[in-house]
Amino acid sequence: MEIKNIFKSEEGTFVDCGGGLRRKVTAYNDNLMVVEVHFETGTHACCSFSST
């Protein structure tokens, strides 16, 4: 598996997803994406998956 892009922890910016949830992509390739996710205290997140 070839990784197309890896970001150092200090690179990139977090995206505010609302509701106390922030995320940042840290690596990806054609089949996989690694995302760092931060939750504020008390945040409740629902996960949904898609096979698109």
All heavy atoms as a GROMACS GRO file, in nm:
protein
  400
    1MET      N    1   0.084  -0.117   0.000
    1MET     CA    2   0.000   0.000   0.000
    1MET      C    3   0.089   0.124   0.000
    1MET      O    4   0.173   0.138   0.086
    1MET     CB    5  -0.091  -0.003   0.124
    1MET     CG    6  -0.182   0.117   0.132
    1MET     SD    7  -0.284   0.123   0.281
    1MET     CE    8  -0.382  -0.021   0.263
    2GLU      N    9   0.071   0.208  -0.095
    2GLU     CA   10   0.150   0.330  -0.105
    2GLU      C   11   0.072   0.447  -0.044
    2GLU      O   12  -0.044   0.470  -0.076
    2GLU     CB   13   0.178   0.364  -0.252
    2GLU     CG   14   0.259   0.489  -0.270
    2GLU     CD   15   0.280   0.524  -0.416
    2GLU    OE1   16   0.265   0.434  -0.501
    2GLU    OE2   17   0.308   0.638  -0.444
    3ILE      N   18   0.137   0.516   0.049
    3ILE     CA   19   0.074   0.633   0.110
    3ILE      C   20   0.109   0.754   0.027
    3ILE      O   21   0.226   0.780  -0.001
    3ILE     CB   22   0.120   0.651   0.255
    3ILE    CG1   23   0.075   0.531   0.339
    3ILE    CG2   24   0.066   0.780   0.314
    3ILE    CD1   25   0.125   0.533   0.480
    4LYS      N   26   0.009   0.828  -0.018
    4LYS     CA   27   0.031   0.943  -0.105
    4LYS      C   28   0.068   1.068  -0.028
    4LYS      O   29   0.133   1.155  -0.080
    4LYS     CB   30  -0.092   0.970  -0.190
    4LYS     CG   31  -0.117   0.861  -0.292
    4LYS     CD   32  -0.228   0.900  -0.383
    4LYS     CE   33  -0.244   0.793  -0.490
    4LYS     NZ   34  -0.348   0.826  -0.584
    5ASN      N   35   0.021   1.079   0.094
    5ASN     CA   36   0.048   1.201   0.168
    5ASN      C   37   0.041   1.173   0.317
    5ASN      O   38  -0.054   1.113   0.364
    5ASN     CB   39  -0.053   1.309   0.131
    5ASN     CG   40   0.006   1.447   0.134
    5ASN    OD1   41   0.109   1.468   0.196
    5ASN    ND2   42  -0.057   1.539   0.068
    6ILE      N   43   0.143   1.218   0.389
    6ILE     CA   44   0.146   1.211   0.534
    6ILE      C   45   0.176   1.351   0.583
    6ILE      O   46   0.266   1.416   0.533
    6ILE     CB   47   0.255   1.115   0.586
    6ILE    CG1   48   0.229   0.974   0.537
    6ILE    CG2   49   0.263   1.119   0.738
    6ILE    CD1   50   0.337   0.875   0.576
    7PHE      N   51   0.100   1.398   0.681
    7PHE     CA   52   0.121   1.531   0.734
    7PHE      C   53   0.180   1.521   0.874
    7PHE      O   54   0.133   1.441   0.954
    7PHE     CB   55  -0.012   1.608   0.741
    7PHE     CG   56  -0.082   1.617   0.609
    7PHE    CD1   57  -0.189   1.536   0.579
    7PHE    CD2   58  -0.040   1.709   0.514
    7PHE    CE1   59  -0.254   1.544   0.458
    7PHE    CE2   60  -0.104   1.718   0.392
    7PHE     CZ   61  -0.211   1.636   0.364
    8LYS      N   62   0.279   1.602   0.903
    8LYS     CA   63   0.333   1.609   1.038
    8LYS      C   64   0.225   1.666   1.128
    8LYS      O   65   0.139   1.742   1.085
    8LYS     CB   66   0.457   1.697   1.043
    8LYS     CG   67   0.574   1.641   0.965
    8LYS     CD   68   0.693   1.731   0.975
    8LYS     CE   69   0.807   1.674   0.894
    8LYS     NZ   70   0.926   1.759   0.899
    9SER      N   71   0.230   1.631   1.255
    9SER     CA   72   0.126   1.672   1.350
    9SER      C   73   0.105   1.823   1.352
    9SER      O   74  -0.007   1.870   1.361
    9SER     CB   75   0.162   1.624   1.490
    9SER     OG   76   0.063   1.661   1.582
   10GLU      N   77   0.212   1.899   1.342
   10GLU     CA   78   0.200   2.045   1.349
   10GLU      C   79   0.152   2.106   1.216
   10GLU      O   80   0.119   2.223   1.210
   10GLU     CB   81   0.331   2.110   1.394
   10GLU     CG   82   0.450   2.084   1.307
   10GLU     CD   83   0.524   1.954   1.340
   10GLU    OE1   84   0.492   1.886   1.438
   10GLU    OE2   85   0.616   1.921   1.263
   11GLU      N   86   0.148   2.028   1.110
   11GLU     CA   87   0.100   2.078   0.981
   11GLU      C   88  -0.051   2.059   0.971
   11GLU      O   89  -0.110   1.978   1.039
   11GLU     CB   90   0.167   2.004   0.866
   11GLU     CG   91   0.314   2.032   0.852
   11GLU     CD   92   0.377   1.956   0.738
   11GLU    OE1   93   0.307   1.884   0.666
   11GLU    OE2   94   0.498   1.967   0.722
   12GLY      N   95  -0.111   2.133   0.883
   12GLY     CA   96  -0.255   2.120   0.861
   12GLY      C   97  -0.334   2.194   0.967
   12GLY      O   98  -0.280   2.239   1.069
   13THR      N   99  -0.460   2.208   0.942
   13THR     CA  100  -0.547   2.278   1.035
   13THR      C  101  -0.669   2.192   1.065
   13THR      O  102  -0.710   2.110   0.983
   13THR     CB  103  -0.594   2.413   0.978
   13THR    OG1  104  -0.660   2.389   0.854
   13THR    CG2  105  -0.478   2.507   0.954
   14PHE      N  106  -0.722   2.213   1.182
   14PHE     CA  107  -0.844   2.143   1.221
   14PHE      C  108  -0.963   2.208   1.154
   14PHE      O  109  -0.967   2.330   1.136
   14PHE     CB  110  -0.862   2.145   1.372
   14PHE     CG  111  -0.781   2.042   1.444
   14PHE    CD1  112  -0.657   2.072   1.494
   14PHE    CD2  113  -0.829   1.913   1.459
   14PHE    CE1  114  -0.581   1.977   1.559
   14PHE    CE2  115  -0.754   1.816   1.524
   14PHE     CZ  116  -0.630   1.848   1.574
   15VAL      N  117  -1.060   2.127   1.118
   15VAL     CA  118  -1.186   2.175   1.063
   15VAL      C  119  -1.289   2.162   1.173
   15VAL      O  120  -1.304   2.055   1.233
   15VAL     CB  121  -1.228   2.090   0.940
   15VAL    CG1  122  -1.365   2.131   0.892
   15VAL    CG2  123  -1.125   2.102   0.830
   16ASP      N  124  -1.359   2.271   1.202
   16ASP     CA  125  -1.465   2.268   1.302
   16ASP      C  126  -1.590   2.208   1.239
   16ASP      O  127  -1.647   2.264   1.146
   16ASP     CB  128  -1.493   2.410   1.352
   16ASP     CG  129  -1.592   2.414   1.466
   16ASP    OD1  130  -1.652   2.309   1.498
   16ASP    OD2  131  -1.610   2.523   1.524
   17CYS      N  132  -1.629   2.092   1.288
   17CYS     CA  133  -1.746   2.022   1.234
   17CYS      C  134  -1.874   2.059   1.307
   17CYS      O  135  -1.981   2.010   1.274
   17CYS     CB  136  -1.724   1.871   1.243
   17CYS     SG  137  -1.579   1.816   1.152
   18GLY      N  138  -1.862   2.144   1.408
   18GLY     CA  139  -1.978   2.186   1.485
   18GLY      C  140  -2.007   2.090   1.598
   18GLY      O  141  -1.960   1.975   1.600
   19GLY      N  142  -2.081   2.137   1.696
   19GLY     CA  143  -2.122   2.052   1.807
   19GLY      C  144  -2.009   2.003   1.894
   19GLY      O  145  -2.020   1.899   1.957
   20GLY      N  146  -1.895   2.075   1.897
   20GLY     CA  147  -1.782   2.035   1.982
   20GLY      C  148  -1.689   1.934   1.919
   20GLY      O  149  -1.607   1.873   1.986
   21LEU      N  150  -1.698   1.917   1.787
   21LEU     CA  151  -1.618   1.818   1.715
   21LEU      C  152  -1.527   1.888   1.615
   21LEU      O  153  -1.571   1.974   1.539
   21LEU     CB  154  -1.711   1.722   1.642
   21LEU     CG  155  -1.650   1.606   1.565
   21LEU    CD1  156  -1.585   1.508   1.661
   21LEU    CD2  157  -1.757   1.537   1.484
   22ARG      N  158  -1.396   1.855   1.619
   22ARG     CA  159  -1.298   1.908   1.523
   22ARG      C  160  -1.220   1.791   1.464
   22ARG      O  161  -1.194   1.692   1.532
   22ARG     CB  162  -1.198   2.002   1.590
   22ARG     CG  163  -1.258   2.124   1.650
   22ARG     CD  164  -1.155   2.218   1.711
   22ARG     NE  165  -1.068   2.151   1.806
   22ARG     CZ  166  -0.937   2.168   1.813
   22ARG    NH1  167  -0.874   2.252   1.734
   22ARG    NH2  168  -0.865   2.104   1.901
   23ARG      N  169  -1.180   1.802   1.336
   23ARG     CA  170  -1.104   1.694   1.271
   23ARG      C  171  -0.995   1.750   1.181
   23ARG      O  172  -1.002   1.862   1.133
   23ARG     CB  173  -1.196   1.604   1.192
   23ARG     CG  174  -1.261   1.672   1.074
   23ARG     CD  175  -1.348   1.574   0.998
   23ARG     NE  176  -1.429   1.640   0.899
   23ARG     CZ  177  -1.389   1.677   0.778
   23ARG    NH1  178  -1.266   1.655   0.740
   23ARG    NH2  179  -1.471   1.737   0.695
   24LYS      N  180  -0.892   1.666   1.158
   24LYS     CA  181  -0.780   1.702   1.071
   24LYS      C  182  -0.732   1.575   1.001
   24LYS      O  183  -0.706   1.474   1.066
   24LYS     CB  184  -0.667   1.764   1.153
   24LYS     CG  185  -0.542   1.794   1.074
   24LYS     CD  186  -0.437   1.871   1.152
   24LYS     CE  187  -0.386   1.799   1.271
   24LYS     NZ  188  -0.268   1.864   1.332
   25VAL      N  189  -0.720   1.579   0.869
   25VAL     CA  190  -0.668   1.465   0.792
   25VAL      C  191  -0.517   1.459   0.813
   25VAL      O  192  -0.447   1.558   0.798
   25VAL     CB  193  -0.700   1.480   0.642
   25VAL    CG1  194  -0.635   1.368   0.561
   25VAL    CG2  195  -0.850   1.483   0.619
   26THR      N  196  -0.466   1.340   0.850
   26THR     CA  197  -0.322   1.325   0.876
   26THR      C  198  -0.251   1.239   0.772
   26THR      O  199  -0.130   1.248   0.757
   26THR     CB  200  -0.297   1.266   1.016
   26THR    OG1  201  -0.366   1.141   1.027
   26THR    CG2  202  -0.348   1.360   1.124
   27ALA      N  203  -0.324   1.154   0.699
   27ALA     CA  204  -0.264   1.072   0.592
   27ALA      C  205  -0.376   1.014   0.508
   27ALA      O  206  -0.487   0.997   0.555
   27ALA     CB  207  -0.180   0.959   0.651
   28TYR      N  208  -0.343   0.985   0.380
   28TYR     CA  209  -0.444   0.921   0.296
   28TYR      C  210  -0.380   0.852   0.178
   28TYR      O  211  -0.267   0.877   0.142
   28TYR     CB  212  -0.547   1.024   0.246
   28TYR     CG  213  -0.492   1.126   0.149
   28TYR    CD1  214  -0.492   1.102   0.012
   28TYR    CD2  215  -0.439   1.244   0.195
   28TYR    CE1  216  -0.440   1.194  -0.076
   28TYR    CE2  217  -0.388   1.337   0.107
   28TYR     CZ  218  -0.389   1.313  -0.028
   28TYR     OH  219  -0.337   1.406  -0.114
   29ASN      N  220  -0.456   0.758   0.119
   29ASN     CA  221  -0.422   0.699  -0.009
   29ASN      C  222  -0.555   0.667  -0.078
   29ASN      O  223  -0.659   0.714  -0.034
   29ASN     CB  224  -0.329   0.578   0.005
   29ASN     CG  225  -0.394   0.459   0.071
   29ASN    OD1  226  -0.516   0.449   0.080
   29ASN    ND2  227  -0.313   0.367   0.118
   30ASP      N  228  -0.553   0.589  -0.184
   30ASP     CA  229  -0.676   0.561  -0.258
   30ASP      C  230  -0.780   0.481  -0.178
   30ASP      O  231  -0.898   0.484  -0.210
   30ASP     CB  232  -0.646   0.485  -0.388
   30ASP     CG  233  -0.574   0.572  -0.489
   30ASP    OD1  234  -0.584   0.696  -0.479
   30ASP    OD2  235  -0.510   0.516  -0.579
   31ASN      N  236  -0.735   0.407  -0.075
   31ASN     CA  237  -0.825   0.318  -0.002
   31ASN      C  238  -0.847   0.355   0.144
   31ASN      O  239  -0.931   0.294   0.210
   31ASN     CB  240  -0.771   0.175  -0.007
   31ASN     CG  241  -0.762   0.124  -0.147
   31ASN    OD1  242  -0.858   0.131  -0.221
   31ASN    ND2  243  -0.646   0.075  -0.185
   32LEU      N  244  -0.771   0.450   0.197
   32LEU     CA  245  -0.774   0.475   0.340
   32LEU      C  246  -0.748   0.622   0.370
   32LEU      O  247  -0.667   0.686   0.302
   32LEU     CB  248  -0.666   0.390   0.408
   32LEU     CG  249  -0.650   0.403   0.558
   32LEU    CD1  250  -0.769   0.340   0.629
   32LEU    CD2  251  -0.522   0.335   0.601
   33MET      N  252  -0.817   0.674   0.470
   33MET     CA  253  -0.790   0.810   0.518
   33MET      C  254  -0.776   0.804   0.669
   33MET      O  255  -0.860   0.745   0.738
   33MET     CB  256  -0.904   0.905   0.480
   33MET     CG  257  -0.880   1.047   0.528
   33MET     SD  258  -1.015   1.160   0.484
   33MET     CE  259  -0.996   1.168   0.307
   34VAL      N  260  -0.670   0.864   0.723
   34VAL     CA  261  -0.648   0.870   0.867
   34VAL      C  262  -0.681   1.012   0.911
   34VAL      O  263  -0.631   1.109   0.855
   34VAL     CB  264  -0.501   0.837   0.902
   34VAL    CG1  265  -0.478   0.846   1.052
   34VAL    CG2  266  -0.464   0.700   0.848
   35VAL      N  267  -0.767   1.021   1.013
   35VAL     CA  268  -0.816   1.151   1.059
   35VAL      C  269  -0.797   1.161   1.210
   35VAL      O  270  -0.830   1.069   1.284
   35VAL     CB  271  -0.966   1.169   1.025
   35VAL    CG1  272  -1.017   1.303   1.072
   35VAL    CG2  273  -0.989   1.152   0.876
   36GLU      N  274  -0.741   1.274   1.255
   36GLU     CA  275  -0.730   1.303   1.398
   36GLU      C  276  -0.857   1.377   1.438
   36GLU      O  277  -0.894   1.477   1.376
   36GLU     CB  278  -0.607   1.390   1.424
   36GLU     CG  279  -0.585   1.424   1.568
   36GLU     CD  280  -0.459   1.507   1.589
   36GLU    OE1  281  -0.371   1.509   1.502
   36GLU    OE2  282  -0.450   1.571   1.696
   37VAL      N  283  -0.925   1.328   1.540
   37VAL     CA  284  -1.053   1.386   1.583
   37VAL      C  285  -1.042   1.430   1.728
   37VAL      O  286  -0.990   1.357   1.812
   37VAL     CB  287  -1.167   1.283   1.568
   37VAL    CG1  288  -1.299   1.344   1.611
   37VAL    CG2  289  -1.176   1.232   1.426
   38HIS      N  290  -1.091   1.552   1.756
   38HIS     CA  291  -1.094   1.604   1.892
   38HIS      C  292  -1.239   1.632   1.930
   38HIS      O  293  -1.313   1.693   1.853
   38HIS     CB  294  -1.014   1.735   1.902
   38HIS     CG  295  -0.867   1.714   1.893
   38HIS    ND1  296  -0.778   1.778   1.975
   38HIS    CD2  297  -0.792   1.634   1.813
   38HIS    CE1  298  -0.654   1.740   1.944
   38HIS    NE2  299  -0.661   1.653   1.846
   39PHE      N  300  -1.277   1.587   2.050
   39PHE     CA  301  -1.410   1.609   2.104
   39PHE      C  302  -1.398   1.700   2.226
   39PHE      O  303  -1.315   1.676   2.313
   39PHE     CB  304  -1.474   1.477   2.151
   39PHE     CG  305  -1.496   1.378   2.042
   39PHE    CD1  306  -1.396   1.288   2.006
   39PHE    CD2  307  -1.617   1.372   1.977
   39PHE    CE1  308  -1.417   1.194   1.907
   39PHE    CE2  309  -1.639   1.279   1.876
   39PHE     CZ  310  -1.539   1.190   1.841
   40GLU      N  311  -1.481   1.805   2.234
   40GLU     CA  312  -1.488   1.884   2.355
   40GLU      C  313  -1.558   1.802   2.462
   40GLU      O  314  -1.638   1.713   2.431
   40GLU     CB  315  -1.566   2.014   2.331
   40GLU     CG  316  -1.493   2.113   2.243
   40GLU     CD  317  -1.573   2.241   2.220
   40GLU    OE1  318  -1.676   2.261   2.289
   40GLU    OE2  319  -1.533   2.319   2.134
   41THR      N  320  -1.531   1.830   2.588
   41THR     CA  321  -1.595   1.759   2.698
   41THR      C  322  -1.746   1.768   2.683
   41THR      O  323  -1.801   1.875   2.658
   41THR     CB  324  -1.552   1.820   2.833
   41THR    OG1  325  -1.410   1.810   2.843
   41THR    CG2  326  -1.616   1.747   2.950
   42GLY      N  327  -1.812   1.654   2.695
   42GLY     CA  328  -1.957   1.650   2.686
   42GLY      C  329  -2.011   1.632   2.546
   42GLY      O  330  -2.132   1.621   2.526
   43THR      N  331  -1.923   1.625   2.445
   43THR     CA  332  -1.968   1.609   2.307
   43THR      C  333  -2.019   1.468   2.283
   43THR      O  334  -1.959   1.370   2.327
   43THR     CB  335  -1.852   1.637   2.209
   43THR    OG1  336  -1.807   1.770   2.228
   43THR    CG2  337  -1.893   1.617   2.066
   44HIS      N  338  -2.129   1.458   2.214
   44HIS     CA  339  -2.185   1.328   2.174
   44HIS      C  340  -2.186   1.326   2.022
   44HIS      O  341  -2.244   1.414   1.959
   44HIS     CB  342  -2.327   1.311   2.227
   44HIS     CG  343  -2.334   1.307   2.375
   44HIS    ND1  344  -2.316   1.193   2.448
   44HIS    CD2  345  -2.354   1.406   2.465
   44HIS    CE1  346  -2.325   1.220   2.576
   44HIS    NE2  347  -2.348   1.350   2.589
   45ALA      N  348  -2.120   1.228   1.962
   45ALA     CA  349  -2.112   1.219   1.816
   45ALA      C  350  -2.173   1.088   1.769
   45ALA      O  351  -2.154   0.984   1.831
   45ALA     CB  352  -1.967   1.230   1.770
   46CYS      N  353  -2.244   1.094   1.661
   46CYS     CA  354  -2.303   0.977   1.600
   46CYS      C  355  -2.220   0.944   1.476
   46CYS      O  356  -2.188   1.031   1.396
   46CYS     CB  357  -2.447   1.005   1.560
   46CYS     SG  358  -2.524   0.868   1.475
   47CYS      N  359  -2.182   0.820   1.461
   47CYS     CA  360  -2.103   0.778   1.344
   47CYS      C  361  -2.193   0.716   1.239
   47CYS      O  362  -2.281   0.637   1.271
   47CYS     CB  363  -1.997   0.676   1.386
   47CYS     SG  364  -1.877   0.741   1.501
   48SER      N  365  -2.167   0.751   1.115
   48SER     CA  366  -2.238   0.685   1.005
   48SER      C  367  -2.135   0.650   0.900
   48SER      O  368  -2.039   0.723   0.878
   48SER     CB  369  -2.346   0.777   0.946
   48SER     OG  370  -2.288   0.892   0.893
   49PHE      N  371  -2.152   0.538   0.838
   49PHE     CA  372  -2.056   0.489   0.738
   49PHE      C  373  -2.126   0.471   0.606
   49PHE      O  374  -2.243   0.432   0.599
   49PHE     CB  375  -1.994   0.358   0.784
   49PHE     CG  376  -1.917   0.371   0.912
   49PHE    CD1  377  -1.977   0.342   1.033
   49PHE    CD2  378  -1.787   0.415   0.910
   49PHE    CE1  379  -1.906   0.355   1.151
   49PHE    CE2  380  -1.715   0.429   1.027
   49PHE     CZ  381  -1.776   0.399   1.147
   50SER      N  382  -2.054   0.496   0.500
   50SER     CA  383  -2.109   0.485   0.367
   50SER      C  384  -2.016   0.398   0.284
   50SER      O  385  -1.895   0.402   0.299
   50SER     CB  386  -2.121   0.626   0.307
   50SER     OG  387  -2.116   0.621   0.169
   51SER      N  388  -2.070   0.319   0.196
   51SER     CA  389  -1.989   0.234   0.111
   51SER      C  390  -1.981   0.289  -0.030
   51SER      O  391  -1.976   0.215  -0.127
   51SER     CB  392  -2.046   0.093   0.110
   51SER     OG  393  -2.178   0.096   0.058
   52THR      N  394  -1.975   0.421  -0.043
   52THR     CA  395  -1.966   0.484  -0.175
   52THR      C  396  -1.828   0.481  -0.229
   52THR      O  397  -1.732   0.475  -0.162
   52THR     CB  398  -2.016   0.628  -0.173
   52THR    OG1  399  -1.940   0.702  -0.078
   52THR    CG2  400  -2.163   0.634  -0.139
   0.00000   0.00000   0.00000
